[in-house]
Amino acid sequence: MRKQKTFLKYLIIASISSYAFFSPTQEVLARDAPQPNHTLTTQEAVNRAYNNYKSTTDGSNASYIPYLEKANKRLYGIVIVTIDGKIFKAGDSDYSFPVESISKVFTLAHVLKIQGAKNLQNKIGVNATGLPFNSALAIELNNDKLTGSPPPGNPLVNAGAIATASLVEGKSLEEKWNTVIKTASAFAGRPLSLNKDVYDSEMSDNQHNLAIAILLKSYNYLYADSIETIDLYTRECSYDITAKDLAVMGATLANGGNNPLTHQNVIDEETSMRVLAVMATAGLYNTSGEWLYNVGLPAKSGVGGGIVAVVPGKMAIAVYSSPLDPAGNSVRGQLAIQSIAHDLGINIFKKNR
């Protein structure tokens, strides 16, 4: 009992500490942004967003992962991929960077396809937690059977993504990892690979995520071995992508699961719809509501500096820029996507987008 209380105390302190760092921001989405110019072509909108925010220096690299802290803050790339395979880009669109939390989207897509919508809702949950992405306290607060919401919360916070990783099928860690990376590669339309330096950097200081896995296991919401699952989850966050890859991956979701470059049916349309729904409600950590209110697009960010927004039936917009806001979202990435979305009039809540 004493050990359990000590463990819980650690988790609560860690959660409160993380909340102090990853507090919501009201300043990233520019209130004084240029007025939308609806006469621009897609490439002109990309160029405008790139030029408007190329000199932006706000934000800081993720300092708690040594590899990410060293990222070049000047690198900045934008790519749009449409569902008919057209590509529009500017800046450092082919620079490779760690996918980090954006990977949760594509592992979710696979597990959702295999497990089915109802199973995922019962085993993981699909509601926003209202707390930071790495919160363990959210597990305790959500562990209320009366609400019908499982304590992992949703598949895009760490607890939910760890639980999702534990549902990947396979008889060994390597077999499960092969499933994860093959799925991501199918979305990207080319073979993706693990960045060993990122993986080693994250595995060397992964106690908090392991603690989350153990807590989930204690409530019967982890569906495989804790240590193996954390290894898989860490690999999942450590493969490299480019902004172009990310735009293709997003465009595959926009196209109902069909990759617009390879024409491979990666997932079915219903699975794609449900993935986009979760992205809309929980894709930008605990500022997801503000993002949807201001931009109106399902999106997912990662602390590696990537962010992708999806316009169902039309396109995806991806940006890479490593400096983050306090919630863990790319500063220039948010500004660029907001600018493009406004110029092209592609808010999903708009009548004629």
N, C-alpha and C positions, 0 to 999 in steps of 0.2 A: 504493500500500500504506500509506504514511504517513497519507494522508487517511482511509483506511478505519479504521485503528487509532484515530485521533483521534475519528472519528465514534462508534466503538464505545465508546471511553472515556467520551464524553459521555453516551451512552445508559445505561451502567452506573451512572455517578454519579447521573444523574437518577433512575434506578430505585431506587437505595439511598436517595436523599434522600426520594423519595415514600414509601418504606416506613417511614422514620422518622416521617413525619407521619401516615400512614394505618395506624397499628398497630391490631391487634385490641383490642377492649375487652371486659371481663368484667362491666361495671357497668351497662350500659344497660337490659337486661331485668331489671326489679326482682325481686330475690330475696325482698323483703318485700312484694310486691304483695298487695292484698286477696284473700282467699279467693274462689274462683269462686262465683257465685250463679246456679245453673242454673234458678232459677224466674223469671228476668227475661225479659221480651219483648225482641225485637230493638231496638226504640226505647229501652227502658229500659237495655239494655246499652250502646248508643251514648251515652246521656246520662250513664251512670255513668263511662264511660271519659273523656268530655269533662270532666266535673266533677272527677274524680280528678287529672287531669294539666294542668288549665288553668293552674295557678300554677307548673308546673315551669319552671325557668329554666336547666337544664343544657344544655350544648352551645353551639356557635358557628356563625355563618353561614360559608359557604364564602368565604374571604378572597381566594382566588387568582383569582376572577372578580369584578371590581368591581361589576357589577350585582347579583350575589347577596349580596355583603357588605352592601349597603344595605337588604336586605329587612327588613320589620317583624317583629321576633321575637315580638310579641304575637299575631299572627294564627295561628289554629288552627282547623281544620275537619275534621270526620269525616263520611263518607257511606258507607252500605251500599246497594248495588243488588242485588236478587235476580234470579234467572233468569226470574221471571214479571213483572218490571218494577216491583216495589215499591221505594220509595226511603225510606230512614231517614237523617236527618242532624242535625248539631248544629254550632254555631259558624260559622266563615267558609267555608262549603262552596262558595260561588260566587265566591271570590276567585281571580283569574287569576295563575298563576305559571309559570315556565319548566319545561318537562318534563324537560330534561336527560337523564340516562341511562335513564330509564324508557322513552324513545322507542325504545331498542334492541329492546325486546320486540316492538314492532309492525312495525318494519322487518324484524326477523327473521321474523315471521309471514308477511309477504309473500314474502320471498326463499325461505323454506322451502316455501311453497305452489308457487312457480314452479320452483325448482331440484330439489325433492324431498329426502327425508330423507338418502339415501345421499350425494348430492352435497354437501350442507351439512356432513355429518360429515367427508367427505374434504377439503373445501376450507377449513373453518373449525375444526372440532373441537367437542366438547361436554363436555370435562372441565374441572373447576375448576383454575385455575393455582396456587393457594396463595400468590399474591402480589397486591399491590394492583392495583386496576382499571386504573391508568395505567402499569403496569410495562412497560418495554421489555426488561428483563432476562429476563422470563418468555418472551419470544420466543426468545431465545438458548437458554435452558434447555430449552424444549420442542422445539427443532429437532433432534429425534432420530428418524430414520426407523424405528428399531427398535421404538419405542413405538407407532407407528401413529397418533399424535396430532399433527395439524398445529400449527405454532407459534402461530397466532393464539389457540389455547386454547379459547375458547368465544365465542359471539356477544354476551355481556353484559359482557365487559371491553373496554377501548378498542381493543386490537389486533384482537380478533375482530369488534367492531362496525364498525370501519373497513373490514375485509375484507368484511364483510356488505354495507356500503354500496356497495362497489365491484362487487357482484353485481347491484345494482338495474338493471333493463333501461332502455334509453333511448338515443337518438342524441345527446342534448345534456344538459348539466347541468340546464337548466330542465325538460326532459322527465322526467328522473329525480326531481327534486324534486317535480314534480307527482304522480308515483306515490307517493312517500313521504307527502306531506301528505294525499292522497286516501285512502290506506290508514288513516292515523291518524284522519281525520275519520269514516270509515265505522265504525271501532271506537267512537268517541265519540258517534256519532249526530248530529253537527252539524258545520258547517264550522269547522276550526281554521286558525290563521294564524301566520305567522312573527312573532316579536318582534324587530324590527330592532335595537333597542338591545342585546339579549342577543347576537344574532348578531355585531354590530360589536364588542362587548366581548370575545367569545371569539376572533374572527378576529384581533384586534390582538395576541394573545399565544398563538398556536397552534403554536409551534415544536416543542413536544414531540410533539404528535400527528402533525405532518408528519414528524418524524424516525421515528416508529413506522411510518408509511405507507411511507417510503423503505426502511426495513429490511425490511418485509414484501415490498416489490417486489423487493428483492435476492434473496429466497428464493423468488420466484415464487408468493407467496401473496397478492398484491394483483392484482385482475382488471380494473383500469381505471387511468387516469392518476392519479398521486399527488395533485397539487394539486387537481384537480377532485373527487376522492373526499373530501379533507379539507373542501372547501367544502360538499359535500353532507352529510357527517357533522355538520359544525357547524350547518348549517341544521336537520338532524334533531333536534339537541339544543336548539334555540332556539324552538320553537313554544310557545305558551301553552296551558295547560289549567287546569281547576278540579278541586277534589276530586271534584265530581260527575261531571265528564267522566271522570276516572280510574277512578271506581267503575263507570261504564258500560262503559269499555274492558275492565276486569277481568272484569266480569260477562259480557261477550261471550265471553271465553275460558272462563269457568265454564260457559257455555251451549253449548259445542262449536263456537264460532265464529259463532253467531247472535246479533245484537244484540237484547237483550230489550226495548228501547224502539222501535226501528225495524223489527225482525224481518228485517233484511237478513242474508243469509248472507255474512259477510265472509271467512271461511276455513272449511275443512272440519274435521270433528271430529278427524281424525288429526293434522292440523297443529297444532290447538289443544293436543292432548295432548303433543306433542313440545315445544312452546313452554313449557308448564307444567313439564315435566321439567327444562328448562334453568334456568328461574326457581328451581326448588327447590334446584338444586345450586350456582347462581352468582348469584342475584339480589341478595344484600346484600353484594356485594364479598367481602372476605376474612373476613367474619364470617357467611357464609351457613350454614355447618355449625352454629354456635351458635344461629342463628335457627331452623333447621329442628328442632333438638333441643329448644328451649324452646317453640316456637309450633306447629310442624308444619304450616305452610302455604306453598305456593309464593308467592314475593313478589318485588317489584322496587322498589328505591329509586332516588332521584336526588339529586344534591347541591343541586338547587333546593328541596329540602324535602318533596317528595312521596314517598309510598310506597303501594303497592297490594298486597294479599294476596288470593289467589283460593281459594275453596272449590269445587272442581269439582262441578258438578251442583247448586250451591246459590246462591252469591252471591260478591260481591267487596267488600272493605273498603278504602277509600282514606282517607288522612289527609294534610293539609298542615300543616306547621310547619317553619320554616326552620332553626332551630338543629340542628346535626349532631353526632354522636359522632365520635371520631377516625377511624373507618373511612369516614365520609361518609354515614351513615344518619340520618334524622330521629329525634331522641331521643324527642319526644312521640309521633311516629308509631309507633315500635316499641312503646312502652308502651301506647298506646291499642289497637293491634291485638291485642297479647297479652291485654289485659284482655277485649276482646270475644270473642276466640277461646276463652278459658277459660270465660267466662260462658255462651257458647252451645254449648260442647262440640264445636267444629268442627275439631279436629285431624284431618288426613287419615289418620293412623295409628290413629285410634280405631275400634273395631269398629262402634259405632252412633253415627255423628256426625250 
